[in-house]
């Protein structure tokens, strides 16, 4: 095989800097510690590349394999790990200080659903006009909301009045 210009991934063939390497054959058997030139020659005999698997070992561990196939396998593993990653979203629910019981239950069920999916829920209460003169009514509704979700959520940001709104962030409860 030819020397590849390789900026991403492990060093291959002549790019390997160490003078001596611990060589693993294409079948996974340990060949032993060899000079870099001898190891590259062995790789060429198999028609494959010498790939540095563990550069920090003493001496570095190299394996005889097909570099293209190796890169493909690494990319596949990376993509699989990315798939398994859960991205936590922040869902927002808006409630008013004069919310009816039925509307409150609808919002509570929506919050339970979001929390069950592993998302965070931001509860926002906006005051309009004269409602601002009684923030304690809004705080009572937020407390009722917090108490209704105590089995499903943990409070990440406790309710606080910011300007004309009260904000509270709930996170899913970890079992």
C-alpha positions as CSV (number, residue, x, y, z in Angstrom):
1,X,0.0,0.0,0.0
2,X,1.1,3.6,-0.5
3,X,1.8,6.2,2.2
4,X,-1.4,8.1,2.9
5,X,-1.6,11.7,3.9
6,X,-3.7,11.4,7.0
7,X,-4.6,14.5,9.0
8,X,-7.5,13.0,10.9
9,X,-7.3,9.7,12.8
10,X,-4.3,7.5,13.7
11,X,-0.8,7.7,12.1
12,X,-0.3,5.1,9.4
13,X,2.8,3.6,7.7
14,X,5.6,6.2,7.4
15,X,3.7,8.8,9.5
16,X,4.4,6.7,12.6
17,X,7.1,8.6,14.6
18,X,8.4,5.8,16.9
19,X,11.5,3.8,15.9
20,X,10.2,0.6,17.4
21,X,6.6,-0.6,17.6
22,X,4.7,-3.5,19.2
23,X,3.1,-5.2,16.2
24,X,-0.2,-7.0,16.1
25,X,-0.9,-9.1,12.9
26,X,-4.0,-8.9,10.7
27,X,-5.6,-11.9,12.6
28,X,-5.1,-10.2,16.0
29,X,-2.1,-12.3,17.0
30,X,0.8,-10.6,18.8
31,X,3.9,-10.6,16.6
32,X,6.2,-8.7,18.9
33,X,8.4,-5.6,19.1
34,X,9.9,-4.7,15.7
35,X,11.6,-1.8,14.0
36,X,9.2,0.5,12.3
37,X,10.7,-0.3,8.8
38,X,10.3,-4.1,9.5
39,X,6.7,-3.6,10.6
40,X,5.9,-1.6,7.5
41,X,7.5,-4.2,5.3
42,X,5.3,-6.9,7.0
43,X,2.2,-4.8,6.4
44,X,3.1,-4.5,2.7
45,X,3.6,-8.2,2.5
46,X,0.0,-8.7,3.6
47,X,-1.1,-5.9,1.2
48,X,-2.4,-3.8,4.1
49,X,-1.4,-0.7,6.1
50,X,0.4,-0.4,9.4
51,X,-1.9,1.6,11.7
52,X,-0.9,3.1,15.1
53,X,-3.7,1.9,17.4
54,X,-2.3,3.0,20.8
55,X,0.3,5.9,20.3
56,X,0.8,6.6,24.0
57,X,1.9,3.0,24.9
58,X,5.6,2.2,25.2
59,X,6.5,1.2,22.5
60,X,3.4,2.3,20.5
61,X,1.0,-0.5,19.5
62,X,0.5,-0.9,15.8
63,X,-1.7,-3.3,13.9
64,X,-1.7,-4.5,10.3
65,X,-5.1,-3.8,8.8
66,X,-6.9,-2.0,5.9
67,X,-6.9,1.7,6.9
68,X,-10.0,2.5,4.9
69,X,-11.9,-0.2,6.6
70,X,-10.6,0.9,10.0
71,X,-11.7,4.5,9.5
72,X,-15.1,3.3,8.4
73,X,-15.5,1.2,11.6
74,X,-14.4,4.2,13.8
75,X,-17.0,6.4,12.0
76,X,-19.7,3.8,12.4
77,X,-19.0,3.6,16.2
78,X,-19.0,7.4,16.5
79,X,-22.4,7.6,14.7
80,X,-23.8,4.8,16.9
81,X,-22.8,6.7,20.0
82,X,-24.4,9.9,18.6
83,X,-27.7,8.1,18.0
84,X,-27.9,6.9,21.6
85,X,-27.4,10.4,23.0
86,X,-30.5,12.0,24.4
87,X,-30.9,15.7,23.8
88,X,-32.8,17.4,26.6
89,X,-35.2,20.1,25.3
90,X,-36.7,22.9,27.3
91,X,-40.5,22.9,26.8
92,X,-42.4,26.1,27.8
93,X,-45.9,26.1,29.3
94,X,-47.7,29.4,29.8
95,X,-50.3,29.8,32.5
96,X,-52.2,32.8,33.7
97,X,-53.0,33.9,37.3
98,X,-56.7,33.3,36.7
99,X,-56.4,29.9,35.1
100,X,-59.5,27.7,35.4
101,X,-59.3,24.2,37.0
102,X,-59.8,22.4,33.7
103,X,-57.1,24.4,31.9
104,X,-54.8,23.9,34.9
105,X,-55.3,20.1,34.6
106,X,-54.5,20.2,30.8
107,X,-51.3,22.1,31.5
108,X,-50.3,19.7,34.3
109,X,-50.8,16.7,32.0
110,X,-48.8,18.3,29.3
111,X,-46.0,19.0,31.8
112,X,-46.1,15.4,33.0
113,X,-45.8,14.2,29.4
114,X,-42.8,16.4,28.7
115,X,-41.1,15.3,31.9
116,X,-41.8,11.7,31.1
117,X,-40.0,12.1,27.8
118,X,-37.0,13.4,29.7
119,X,-37.4,17.1,28.8
120,X,-37.3,20.1,31.1
121,X,-40.4,22.3,31.5
122,X,-40.3,26.0,31.9
123,X,-43.5,27.3,33.5
124,X,-44.1,31.0,32.7
125,X,-46.9,33.1,34.2
126,X,-47.4,36.5,32.5
127,X,-49.4,39.2,34.3
128,X,-51.5,41.6,32.2
129,X,-52.6,45.1,33.3
130,X,-53.9,45.3,36.9
131,X,-53.1,41.6,37.6
132,X,-49.6,42.8,38.5
133,X,-50.9,44.4,41.7
134,X,-51.6,40.9,43.1
135,X,-48.5,38.8,42.4
136,X,-49.4,36.5,45.4
137,X,-52.3,35.1,43.3
138,X,-49.9,34.1,40.6
139,X,-47.4,32.7,43.1
140,X,-50.2,30.6,44.6
141,X,-51.0,29.1,41.1
142,X,-47.3,28.4,40.5
143,X,-47.1,26.7,43.9
144,X,-50.2,24.6,43.1
145,X,-48.5,23.6,39.8
146,X,-45.3,22.7,41.6
147,X,-47.1,20.6,44.2
148,X,-49.1,18.8,41.5
149,X,-45.9,17.7,39.8
150,X,-43.9,16.8,42.9
151,X,-43.9,13.0,41.9
152,X,-42.7,13.7,38.4
153,X,-40.3,16.6,38.6
154,X,-37.6,18.3,40.6
155,X,-37.3,22.0,40.8
156,X,-34.3,23.3,38.9
157,X,-35.1,27.0,39.2
158,X,-37.5,28.0,42.0
159,X,-40.3,30.4,41.1
160,X,-39.3,34.0,41.0
161,X,-40.9,37.2,39.8
162,X,-39.0,38.8,36.9
163,X,-40.7,42.0,35.7
164,X,-44.2,41.1,34.7
165,X,-43.8,37.4,34.8
166,X,-43.0,34.5,37.2
167,X,-40.6,31.8,35.9
168,X,-40.0,28.3,37.2
169,X,-38.0,25.5,35.6
170,X,-38.7,21.8,36.4
171,X,-36.5,18.9,35.4
172,X,-37.4,15.2,35.2
173,X,-37.1,13.3,38.4
174,X,-34.3,10.7,38.1
175,X,-35.4,7.4,39.7
